[in-house]
Amino acid sequence: MWEKGTRVKIIGGAKIGIGGTVVIDNAENHLNDTRDRFLVEFDESMGGHSGNGAYEGKRGHCWWFDYCLDKFTATDGIRIEQVKRKNNFY
């Protein structure tokens, strides 16, 4: 459900409305972490990091989220939802 390339937007806990893209899904998570997680790189800085070595993103644009089967998830107080693409160029 939270696959690489999925578009998301922040709906609570940070700069609401900022969009982003899943850049590492839970199958690609190389960190020694017991949780299934995925990495989102947001279009604007939202006070995050640059990928913590697992991905080379823009400074302050990335955030790890816990994987779940819903189209909404929250980690560390930041809540996101999946958004549908309007067309193939979005």
Biotite code that builds the C-alpha atoms (Angstrom):
import biotite.structure as struc

atoms = struc.array([
    struc.Atom([0.000, 0.000, 0.000], chain_id="A", res_id=1, res_name="MET", atom_name="CA", element="C"),
    struc.Atom([2.838, 2.433, 0.838], chain_id="A", res_id=2, res_name="TRP", atom_name="CA", element="C"),
    struc.Atom([4.907, 1.602, -2.238], chain_id="A", res_id=3, res_name="GLU", atom_name="CA", element="C"),
    struc.Atom([7.791, 3.528, -3.755], chain_id="A", res_id=4, res_name="LYS", atom_name="CA", element="C"),
    struc.Atom([6.356, 6.433, -5.772], chain_id="A", res_id=5, res_name="GLY", atom_name="CA", element="C"),
    struc.Atom([3.155, 6.800, -3.706], chain_id="A", res_id=6, res_name="THR", atom_name="CA", element="C"),
    struc.Atom([2.201, 10.473, -3.270], chain_id="A", res_id=7, res_name="ARG", atom_name="CA", element="C"),
    struc.Atom([1.306, 11.655, 0.236], chain_id="A", res_id=8, res_name="VAL", atom_name="CA", element="C"),
    struc.Atom([0.452, 14.875, 2.041], chain_id="A", res_id=9, res_name="LYS", atom_name="CA", element="C"),
    struc.Atom([0.778, 15.994, 5.646], chain_id="A", res_id=10, res_name="ILE", atom_name="CA", element="C"),
    struc.Atom([-2.573, 16.287, 7.408], chain_id="A", res_id=11, res_name="ILE", atom_name="CA", element="C"),
    struc.Atom([-1.427, 16.931, 10.983], chain_id="A", res_id=12, res_name="GLY", atom_name="CA", element="C"),
    struc.Atom([1.461, 17.653, 13.315], chain_id="A", res_id=13, res_name="GLY", atom_name="CA", element="C"),
    struc.Atom([3.718, 19.631, 10.957], chain_id="A", res_id=14, res_name="ALA", atom_name="CA", element="C"),
    struc.Atom([3.315, 21.937, 7.967], chain_id="A", res_id=15, res_name="LYS", atom_name="CA", element="C"),
    struc.Atom([-0.139, 20.758, 6.895], chain_id="A", res_id=16, res_name="ILE", atom_name="CA", element="C"),
    struc.Atom([-0.648, 20.364, 3.160], chain_id="A", res_id=17, res_name="GLY", atom_name="CA", element="C"),
    struc.Atom([2.967, 19.699, 2.130], chain_id="A", res_id=18, res_name="ILE", atom_name="CA", element="C"),
    struc.Atom([3.121, 16.875, -0.399], chain_id="A", res_id=19, res_name="GLY", atom_name="CA", element="C"),
    struc.Atom([5.763, 14.211, -0.704], chain_id="A", res_id=20, res_name="GLY", atom_name="CA", element="C"),
    struc.Atom([6.700, 10.901, -2.289], chain_id="A", res_id=21, res_name="THR", atom_name="CA", element="C"),
    struc.Atom([7.592, 7.527, -0.775], chain_id="A", res_id=22, res_name="VAL", atom_name="CA", element="C"),
    struc.Atom([11.246, 6.994, -1.778], chain_id="A", res_id=23, res_name="VAL", atom_name="CA", element="C"),
    struc.Atom([12.028, 3.808, 0.199], chain_id="A", res_id=24, res_name="ILE", atom_name="CA", element="C"),
    struc.Atom([9.272, 1.315, 0.916], chain_id="A", res_id=25, res_name="ASP", atom_name="CA", element="C"),
    struc.Atom([9.285, -1.197, 3.769], chain_id="A", res_id=26, res_name="ASN", atom_name="CA", element="C"),
    struc.Atom([10.748, -3.953, 1.544], chain_id="A", res_id=27, res_name="ALA", atom_name="CA", element="C"),
    struc.Atom([13.833, -1.784, 0.901], chain_id="A", res_id=28, res_name="GLU", atom_name="CA", element="C"),
    struc.Atom([14.407, -0.682, 4.506], chain_id="A", res_id=29, res_name="ASN", atom_name="CA", element="C"),
    struc.Atom([18.099, -1.434, 5.140], chain_id="A", res_id=30, res_name="HIS", atom_name="CA", element="C"),
    struc.Atom([18.230, -0.137, 8.711], chain_id="A", res_id=31, res_name="LEU", atom_name="CA", element="C"),
    struc.Atom([18.530, -2.569, 11.616], chain_id="A", res_id=32, res_name="ASN", atom_name="CA", element="C"),
    struc.Atom([15.062, -1.722, 12.840], chain_id="A", res_id=33, res_name="ASP", atom_name="CA", element="C"),
    struc.Atom([12.454, -4.195, 14.068], chain_id="A", res_id=34, res_name="THR", atom_name="CA", element="C"),
    struc.Atom([9.580, -2.110, 12.688], chain_id="A", res_id=35, res_name="ARG", atom_name="CA", element="C"),
    struc.Atom([8.421, -2.064, 9.091], chain_id="A", res_id=36, res_name="ASP", atom_name="CA", element="C"),
    struc.Atom([9.045, 1.506, 7.965], chain_id="A", res_id=37, res_name="ARG", atom_name="CA", element="C"),
    struc.Atom([9.097, 3.584, 4.806], chain_id="A", res_id=38, res_name="PHE", atom_name="CA", element="C"),
    struc.Atom([10.789, 6.890, 3.968], chain_id="A", res_id=39, res_name="LEU", atom_name="CA", element="C"),
    struc.Atom([9.020, 9.925, 2.519], chain_id="A", res_id=40, res_name="VAL", atom_name="CA", element="C"),
    struc.Atom([10.820, 12.847, 0.885], chain_id="A", res_id=41, res_name="GLU", atom_name="CA", element="C"),
    struc.Atom([8.607, 15.933, 1.052], chain_id="A", res_id=42, res_name="PHE", atom_name="CA", element="C"),
    struc.Atom([8.495, 18.670, -1.592], chain_id="A", res_id=43, res_name="ASP", atom_name="CA", element="C"),
    struc.Atom([9.361, 21.349, 0.987], chain_id="A", res_id=44, res_name="GLU", atom_name="CA", element="C"),
    struc.Atom([11.420, 21.354, 4.172], chain_id="A", res_id=45, res_name="SER", atom_name="CA", element="C"),
    struc.Atom([9.323, 20.166, 7.094], chain_id="A", res_id=46, res_name="MET", atom_name="CA", element="C"),
    struc.Atom([11.953, 19.916, 9.826], chain_id="A", res_id=47, res_name="GLY", atom_name="CA", element="C"),
    struc.Atom([13.046, 16.374, 9.066], chain_id="A", res_id=48, res_name="GLY", atom_name="CA", element="C"),
    struc.Atom([16.390, 14.960, 7.940], chain_id="A", res_id=49, res_name="HIS", atom_name="CA", element="C"),
    struc.Atom([18.082, 14.005, 4.664], chain_id="A", res_id=50, res_name="SER", atom_name="CA", element="C"),
    struc.Atom([17.465, 10.246, 4.767], chain_id="A", res_id=51, res_name="GLY", atom_name="CA", element="C"),
    struc.Atom([19.711, 9.134, 7.641], chain_id="A", res_id=52, res_name="ASN", atom_name="CA", element="C"),
    struc.Atom([22.160, 7.440, 5.281], chain_id="A", res_id=53, res_name="GLY", atom_name="CA", element="C"),
    struc.Atom([19.565, 5.147, 3.691], chain_id="A", res_id=54, res_name="ALA", atom_name="CA", element="C"),
    struc.Atom([18.733, 7.757, 1.040], chain_id="A", res_id=55, res_name="TYR", atom_name="CA", element="C"),
    struc.Atom([20.374, 10.987, -0.101], chain_id="A", res_id=56, res_name="GLU", atom_name="CA", element="C"),
    struc.Atom([17.511, 13.450, 0.088], chain_id="A", res_id=57, res_name="GLY", atom_name="CA", element="C"),
    struc.Atom([17.365, 17.178, 0.603], chain_id="A", res_id=58, res_name="LYS", atom_name="CA", element="C"),
    struc.Atom([18.232, 18.336, 4.130], chain_id="A", res_id=59, res_name="ARG", atom_name="CA", element="C"),
    struc.Atom([15.080, 18.711, 6.243], chain_id="A", res_id=60, res_name="GLY", atom_name="CA", element="C"),
    struc.Atom([12.778, 17.098, 3.659], chain_id="A", res_id=61, res_name="HIS", atom_name="CA", element="C"),
    struc.Atom([12.724, 13.402, 4.754], chain_id="A", res_id=62, res_name="CYS", atom_name="CA", element="C"),
    struc.Atom([10.874, 11.494, 7.483], chain_id="A", res_id=63, res_name="TRP", atom_name="CA", element="C"),
    struc.Atom([10.518, 7.778, 8.359], chain_id="A", res_id=64, res_name="TRP", atom_name="CA", element="C"),
    struc.Atom([6.985, 6.459, 8.934], chain_id="A", res_id=65, res_name="PHE", atom_name="CA", element="C"),
    struc.Atom([5.741, 3.190, 10.429], chain_id="A", res_id=66, res_name="ASP", atom_name="CA", element="C"),
    struc.Atom([4.100, 0.932, 7.857], chain_id="A", res_id=67, res_name="TYR", atom_name="CA", element="C"),
    struc.Atom([0.403, 0.124, 8.207], chain_id="A", res_id=68, res_name="CYS", atom_name="CA", element="C"),
    struc.Atom([-2.344, -1.150, 5.927], chain_id="A", res_id=69, res_name="LEU", atom_name="CA", element="C"),
    struc.Atom([-4.484, 2.011, 6.170], chain_id="A", res_id=70, res_name="ASP", atom_name="CA", element="C"),
    struc.Atom([-4.211, 4.961, 3.785], chain_id="A", res_id=71, res_name="LYS", atom_name="CA", element="C"),
    struc.Atom([-3.404, 7.143, 6.835], chain_id="A", res_id=72, res_name="PHE", atom_name="CA", element="C"),
    struc.Atom([-0.441, 6.753, 9.191], chain_id="A", res_id=73, res_name="THR", atom_name="CA", element="C"),
    struc.Atom([1.285, 8.796, 11.874], chain_id="A", res_id=74, res_name="ALA", atom_name="CA", element="C"),
    struc.Atom([4.758, 8.616, 13.370], chain_id="A", res_id=75, res_name="THR", atom_name="CA", element="C"),
    struc.Atom([6.250, 10.969, 15.973], chain_id="A", res_id=76, res_name="ASP", atom_name="CA", element="C"),
    struc.Atom([3.156, 13.190, 15.796], chain_id="A", res_id=77, res_name="GLY", atom_name="CA", element="C"),
    struc.Atom([3.236, 13.765, 12.029], chain_id="A", res_id=78, res_name="ILE", atom_name="CA", element="C"),
    struc.Atom([0.178, 12.386, 10.259], chain_id="A", res_id=79, res_name="ARG", atom_name="CA", element="C"),
    struc.Atom([0.074, 11.712, 6.512], chain_id="A", res_id=80, res_name="ILE", atom_name="CA", element="C"),
    struc.Atom([-2.411, 10.333, 4.031], chain_id="A", res_id=81, res_name="GLU", atom_name="CA", element="C"),
    struc.Atom([-2.078, 8.876, 0.557], chain_id="A", res_id=82, res_name="GLN", atom_name="CA", element="C"),
    struc.Atom([-3.328, 11.066, -2.264], chain_id="A", res_id=83, res_name="VAL", atom_name="CA", element="C"),
    struc.Atom([-4.361, 9.981, -5.724], chain_id="A", res_id=84, res_name="LYS", atom_name="CA", element="C"),
    struc.Atom([-2.544, 11.393, -8.698], chain_id="A", res_id=85, res_name="ARG", atom_name="CA", element="C"),
    struc.Atom([-4.635, 13.649, -10.886], chain_id="A", res_id=86, res_name="LYS", atom_name="CA", element="C"),
    struc.Atom([-2.804, 12.445, -13.991], chain_id="A", res_id=87, res_name="ASN", atom_name="CA", element="C"),
    struc.Atom([0.466, 10.807, -14.967], chain_id="A", res_id=88, res_name="ASN", atom_name="CA", element="C"),
    struc.Atom([2.340, 14.127, -14.825], chain_id="A", res_id=89, res_name="PHE", atom_name="CA", element="C"),
    struc.Atom([1.411, 15.111, -11.236], chain_id="A", res_id=90, res_name="TYR", atom_name="CA", element="C"),
])
